[in-house]
Amino acid sequence: CGKAAAATSDFSSGSGKGDAGKGDAGANLPIPPAVVRKLRVLNYPEVNAASLGGQAYCKIVLWLEEEKIRLYDKIDRKPMRDFNKAWYSKVADYCRDLGVAADGLSERDSAVKLQVLNSLCNLAMHDVYRDKVEASELNVVPPPKSMKMGADKQRLREMLPALNRLLESFSLPQLPDDSVDTDTVAALRCVHARVCTPSGNADSADVIDLDNLPVAVPTSDPDVKRAAAVLRVLHGNELQELQVNINHVINELQQLTADPKTDARLGRVGR
Protein backbone atom coordinates (compact mmCIF):
# COMPACT_ATOMS: atom_id res chain seq x y z
CA CYS A 1 0.00 0.00 0.00
CA GLY A 2 2.87 2.38 0.80
CA LYS A 3 4.35 1.99 -2.68
CA ALA A 4 0.99 2.50 -4.31
CA ALA A 5 0.40 5.66 -2.26
CA ALA A 6 3.84 6.97 -3.14
CA ALA A 7 3.22 6.31 -6.81
CA THR A 8 -0.09 8.14 -6.64
CA SER A 9 1.59 11.07 -4.91
CA ASP A 10 4.31 11.24 -7.56
CA PHE A 11 1.70 11.18 -10.30
CA SER A 12 -0.48 13.85 -8.70
CA SER A 13 2.37 16.22 -8.03
CA GLY A 14 4.33 15.69 -11.29
CA SER A 15 7.21 18.09 -11.55
CA GLY A 16 5.66 19.81 -14.57
CA LYS A 17 9.04 21.30 -15.40
CA GLY A 18 9.62 22.78 -18.80
CA ASP A 19 6.91 23.13 -21.38
CA ALA A 20 5.90 19.68 -22.58
CA GLY A 21 2.48 20.13 -24.13
CA LYS A 22 2.72 23.93 -24.44
CA GLY A 23 1.51 25.06 -27.81
CA ASP A 24 0.39 21.51 -28.55
CA ALA A 25 -1.75 21.33 -31.67
CA GLY A 26 -3.77 18.63 -29.93
CA ALA A 27 -4.51 20.72 -26.83
CA ASN A 28 -8.03 20.08 -25.51
CA LEU A 29 -8.52 17.51 -28.28
CA PRO A 30 -10.98 14.97 -26.83
CA ILE A 31 -10.10 11.31 -26.56
CA PRO A 32 -12.36 8.89 -28.49
CA PRO A 33 -15.09 7.28 -26.36
CA ALA A 34 -13.62 3.77 -26.77
CA VAL A 35 -10.35 4.84 -25.12
CA VAL A 36 -12.22 6.82 -22.46
CA ARG A 37 -14.10 3.65 -21.52
CA LYS A 38 -10.79 1.85 -21.06
CA LEU A 39 -9.58 4.63 -18.76
CA ARG A 40 -12.80 4.35 -16.75
CA VAL A 41 -12.34 0.58 -16.44
CA LEU A 42 -8.80 1.20 -15.18
CA ASN A 43 -10.18 3.78 -12.68
CA TYR A 44 -8.14 6.69 -13.98
CA PRO A 45 -8.88 9.48 -11.45
CA GLU A 46 -9.07 12.41 -13.89
CA VAL A 47 -10.96 10.77 -16.74
CA ASN A 48 -13.27 13.78 -17.19
CA ALA A 49 -10.26 15.99 -17.87
CA ALA A 50 -8.50 13.45 -20.11
CA SER A 51 -7.19 14.97 -23.33
CA LEU A 52 -4.63 14.36 -26.05
CA GLY A 53 -3.08 17.75 -25.48
CA GLY A 54 -1.03 19.53 -22.86
CA GLN A 55 -0.01 18.01 -19.56
CA ALA A 56 -3.32 16.13 -19.37
CA TYR A 57 -1.90 13.64 -21.85
CA CYS A 58 1.42 13.43 -20.02
CA LYS A 59 -0.39 12.68 -16.77
CA ILE A 60 -2.34 9.80 -18.30
CA VAL A 61 0.82 8.12 -19.64
CA LEU A 62 2.61 8.64 -16.32
CA TRP A 63 -0.34 7.27 -14.35
CA LEU A 64 -0.57 4.16 -16.51
CA GLU A 65 3.10 3.39 -15.84
CA GLU A 66 3.01 4.34 -12.13
CA GLU A 67 -0.19 2.54 -11.23
CA LYS A 68 -0.74 -0.25 -13.78
CA ILE A 69 2.10 -1.27 -16.07
CA ARG A 70 5.15 -0.66 -13.80
CA LEU A 71 7.78 -1.61 -16.34
CA TYR A 72 10.41 0.59 -14.69
CA ASP A 73 11.55 0.77 -11.10
CA LYS A 74 10.50 3.91 -9.25
CA ILE A 75 13.85 5.65 -9.67
CA ASP A 76 13.86 4.94 -13.42
CA ARG A 77 10.52 6.68 -13.86
CA LYS A 78 11.90 10.10 -12.92
CA PRO A 79 12.35 11.28 -16.56
CA MET A 80 8.67 10.55 -17.18
CA ARG A 81 7.67 12.77 -14.23
CA ASP A 82 9.43 15.80 -15.70
CA PHE A 83 7.06 17.27 -18.29
CA ASN A 84 9.77 19.11 -20.22
CA LYS A 85 10.80 19.24 -23.86
CA ALA A 86 12.56 15.88 -23.60
CA TRP A 87 9.48 14.13 -22.23
CA TYR A 88 8.24 12.79 -25.55
CA SER A 89 11.62 11.32 -26.47
CA LYS A 90 11.77 9.60 -23.06
CA VAL A 91 8.27 8.20 -23.55
CA ALA A 92 9.23 7.00 -27.04
CA ASP A 93 12.13 5.06 -25.47
CA TYR A 94 9.72 3.71 -22.85
CA CYS A 95 7.36 2.54 -25.58
CA ARG A 96 10.17 0.77 -27.40
CA ASP A 97 11.00 -1.09 -24.17
CA LEU A 98 7.36 -2.15 -23.99
CA GLY A 99 7.21 -3.14 -27.64
CA VAL A 100 4.68 -0.39 -28.44
CA ALA A 101 4.94 1.42 -31.76
CA ALA A 102 5.69 5.09 -31.11
CA ASP A 103 7.45 6.28 -34.26
CA GLY A 104 7.00 10.03 -34.68
CA LEU A 105 5.63 10.61 -31.17
CA SER A 106 5.64 14.35 -30.53
CA GLU A 107 3.52 17.12 -29.08
CA ARG A 108 1.84 17.93 -32.38
CA ASP A 109 1.14 14.45 -33.78
CA SER A 110 -2.24 13.65 -32.22
CA ALA A 111 -2.69 10.46 -34.26
CA VAL A 112 0.50 8.87 -32.89
CA LYS A 113 -0.34 10.08 -29.37
CA LEU A 114 -3.74 8.40 -29.57
CA GLN A 115 -2.17 5.20 -30.91
CA VAL A 116 0.33 5.12 -28.04
CA LEU A 117 -2.34 5.86 -25.43
CA ASN A 118 -4.63 3.12 -26.73
CA SER A 119 -1.77 0.59 -26.73
CA LEU A 120 -0.77 1.50 -23.17
CA CYS A 121 -4.37 1.12 -22.01
CA ASN A 122 -4.52 -2.31 -23.64
CA LEU A 123 -1.31 -3.37 -21.88
CA ALA A 124 -2.58 -2.09 -18.55
CA MET A 125 -5.84 -4.01 -18.89
CA HIS A 126 -3.93 -7.13 -19.91
CA ASP A 127 -1.74 -6.87 -16.80
CA VAL A 128 -4.79 -6.53 -14.54
CA TYR A 129 -6.40 -9.55 -16.19
CA ARG A 130 -3.21 -11.60 -15.95
CA ASP A 131 -2.75 -10.76 -12.28
CA LYS A 132 -6.28 -11.88 -11.54
CA VAL A 133 -5.76 -15.16 -13.39
CA GLU A 134 -2.46 -15.83 -11.62
CA ALA A 135 -4.14 -15.18 -8.27
CA SER A 136 -6.88 -17.69 -9.18
CA GLU A 137 -9.47 -14.97 -8.71
CA LEU A 138 -10.91 -15.27 -12.20
CA ASN A 139 -12.95 -18.19 -13.47
CA VAL A 140 -11.86 -18.51 -17.09
CA VAL A 141 -14.34 -21.32 -17.79
CA PRO A 142 -17.56 -19.92 -19.33
CA PRO A 143 -20.65 -20.56 -17.22
CA PRO A 144 -23.13 -23.22 -18.39
CA LYS A 145 -25.55 -20.47 -19.38
CA SER A 146 -23.26 -19.39 -22.21
CA MET A 147 -23.53 -22.86 -23.77
CA LYS A 148 -27.21 -22.27 -24.34
CA MET A 149 -26.80 -18.75 -25.61
CA GLY A 150 -27.11 -19.75 -29.27
CA ALA A 151 -30.14 -21.95 -28.65
CA ASP A 152 -31.95 -19.22 -26.75
CA LYS A 153 -31.72 -16.92 -29.77
CA GLN A 154 -33.57 -19.22 -32.17
CA ARG A 155 -36.58 -17.20 -33.24
CA LEU A 156 -38.56 -19.60 -35.43
CA ARG A 157 -39.33 -22.38 -32.98
CA GLU A 158 -42.91 -21.23 -32.55
CA MET A 159 -43.48 -22.23 -36.17
CA LEU A 160 -42.36 -25.85 -35.69
CA PRO A 161 -45.75 -27.43 -34.80
CA ALA A 162 -47.53 -25.91 -37.82
CA LEU A 163 -44.54 -26.52 -40.06
CA ASN A 164 -44.34 -30.19 -39.05
CA ARG A 165 -48.01 -30.64 -39.96
CA LEU A 166 -47.27 -29.25 -43.41
CA LEU A 167 -44.24 -31.49 -43.78
CA GLU A 168 -46.31 -34.50 -42.76
CA SER A 169 -48.98 -33.67 -45.34
CA PHE A 170 -46.32 -33.74 -48.07
CA SER A 171 -44.73 -36.93 -46.67
CA LEU A 172 -41.55 -35.06 -45.79
CA PRO A 173 -39.36 -35.66 -42.71
CA GLN A 174 -40.42 -33.60 -39.71
CA LEU A 175 -38.16 -31.36 -37.66
CA PRO A 176 -37.21 -32.09 -34.03
CA ASP A 177 -38.23 -29.68 -31.28
CA ASP A 178 -34.68 -28.31 -30.88
CA SER A 179 -34.18 -27.46 -34.56
CA VAL A 180 -32.13 -24.38 -35.34
CA ASP A 181 -33.49 -21.57 -37.48
CA THR A 182 -31.47 -22.59 -40.54
CA ASP A 183 -33.20 -26.00 -40.58
CA THR A 184 -36.57 -24.31 -40.18
CA VAL A 185 -35.88 -22.03 -43.14
CA ALA A 186 -34.80 -25.03 -45.24
CA ALA A 187 -38.05 -26.84 -44.38
CA LEU A 188 -40.06 -23.76 -45.32
CA ARG A 189 -38.32 -23.73 -48.70
CA CYS A 190 -39.26 -27.38 -49.21
CA VAL A 191 -42.90 -26.63 -48.43
CA HIS A 192 -42.79 -23.62 -50.73
CA ALA A 193 -41.42 -25.79 -53.53
CA ARG A 194 -44.34 -28.21 -53.09
CA VAL A 195 -47.03 -25.55 -52.84
CA CYS A 196 -45.75 -23.16 -55.50
CA THR A 197 -44.81 -25.51 -58.31
CA PRO A 198 -43.00 -24.06 -61.33
CA SER A 199 -45.33 -22.83 -64.06
CA GLY A 200 -43.27 -24.56 -66.73
CA ASN A 201 -42.01 -21.27 -68.13
CA ALA A 202 -38.34 -21.80 -68.91
CA ASP A 203 -37.71 -18.08 -68.52
CA SER A 204 -39.05 -18.03 -64.96
CA ALA A 205 -36.56 -16.60 -62.48
CA ASP A 206 -37.52 -19.28 -59.92
CA VAL A 207 -36.37 -22.14 -62.18
CA ILE A 208 -32.67 -23.06 -62.24
CA ASP A 209 -31.52 -24.10 -65.68
CA LEU A 210 -28.95 -26.76 -64.80
CA ASP A 211 -27.91 -27.17 -68.42
CA ASN A 212 -26.77 -23.55 -68.67
CA LEU A 213 -25.33 -23.22 -65.17
CA PRO A 214 -21.53 -22.79 -65.28
CA VAL A 215 -19.96 -25.72 -63.44
CA ALA A 216 -16.24 -25.25 -64.20
CA VAL A 217 -15.95 -28.93 -65.16
CA PRO A 218 -14.49 -29.68 -68.60
CA THR A 219 -16.84 -32.42 -69.76
CA SER A 220 -19.14 -33.02 -72.72
CA ASP A 221 -21.30 -35.57 -70.89
CA PRO A 222 -24.65 -33.86 -70.15
CA ASP A 223 -25.38 -36.14 -67.18
CA VAL A 224 -22.03 -35.35 -65.56
CA LYS A 225 -22.57 -31.65 -66.23
CA ARG A 226 -26.03 -31.68 -64.60
CA ALA A 227 -24.70 -33.59 -61.58
CA ALA A 228 -21.89 -31.03 -61.21
CA ALA A 229 -24.46 -28.23 -61.45
CA VAL A 230 -26.53 -29.78 -58.66
CA LEU A 231 -23.45 -30.13 -56.48
CA ARG A 232 -22.53 -26.52 -57.14
CA VAL A 233 -26.00 -25.32 -56.10
CA LEU A 234 -25.85 -27.39 -52.91
CA HIS A 235 -22.37 -26.06 -52.19
CA GLY A 236 -23.66 -22.51 -52.60
CA ASN A 237 -26.40 -23.21 -50.06
CA GLU A 238 -23.82 -24.59 -47.63
CA LEU A 239 -21.72 -21.46 -48.03
CA GLN A 240 -24.77 -19.34 -47.20
CA GLU A 241 -25.32 -21.33 -44.01
CA LEU A 242 -21.62 -21.03 -43.17
CA GLN A 243 -21.80 -17.25 -43.53
CA VAL A 244 -24.82 -17.17 -41.20
CA ASN A 245 -22.89 -19.19 -38.62
CA ILE A 246 -19.82 -16.95 -38.96
CA ASN A 247 -21.96 -13.85 -38.44
CA HIS A 248 -23.48 -15.48 -35.37
CA VAL A 249 -20.04 -16.23 -33.88
CA ILE A 250 -18.81 -12.69 -34.59
CA ASN A 251 -21.91 -11.27 -32.91
CA GLU A 252 -21.33 -13.43 -29.82
CA LEU A 253 -17.67 -12.39 -29.63
CA GLN A 254 -18.58 -8.72 -29.95
CA GLN A 255 -21.01 -9.05 -27.05
CA LEU A 256 -18.22 -10.50 -24.91
CA THR A 257 -15.59 -7.89 -25.86
CA ALA A 258 -17.66 -4.71 -26.20
CA ASP A 259 -17.89 -4.13 -22.45
CA PRO A 260 -14.65 -5.30 -20.78
CA LYS A 261 -14.66 -5.32 -16.99
CA THR A 262 -11.59 -5.51 -14.77
CA ASP A 263 -10.83 -4.98 -11.10
CA ALA A 264 -8.36 -2.08 -10.83
CA ARG A 265 -7.52 -3.07 -7.25
CA LEU A 266 -5.44 -5.92 -8.65
CA GLY A 267 -2.80 -3.63 -10.22
CA ARG A 268 0.80 -4.50 -9.46
CA VAL A 269 2.72 -2.71 -6.71
CA GLY A 270 6.28 -2.67 -8.10
CA ARG A 271 8.08 -5.31 -10.14
HELIX and SHEET records of a PDB file:
HELIX    1   1 GLY A    2  SER A   13  1                                  12    
HELIX    2   2 PRO A   33  VAL A   41  1                                   9    
HELIX    3   3 VAL A   47  ALA A   49  5                                   3    
HELIX    4   4 GLY A   54  TRP A   63  1                                  10    
HELIX    5   5 LEU A   64  ILE A   69  3                                   6    
HELIX    6   6 LYS A   74  ARG A   77  5                                   4    
HELIX    7   7 LYS A   78  ARG A   81  1                                   4    
HELIX    8   8 TRP A   87  LEU A   98  1                                  12    
HELIX    9   9 SER A  110  GLU A  134  1                                  25    
HELIX   10  10 PRO A  144  MET A  147  1                                   4    
HELIX   11  11 MET A  149  ASP A  152  1                                   4    
HELIX   12  12 ARG A  157  MET A  159  5                                   3    
HELIX   13  13 LEU A  160  SER A  169  1                                  10    
HELIX   14  14 ASP A  181  VAL A  195  1                                  15    
HELIX   15  15 PRO A  222  THR A  257  1                                  36    
HELIX   16  16 ALA A  264  LEU A  266  5                                   3    
END                                                                             
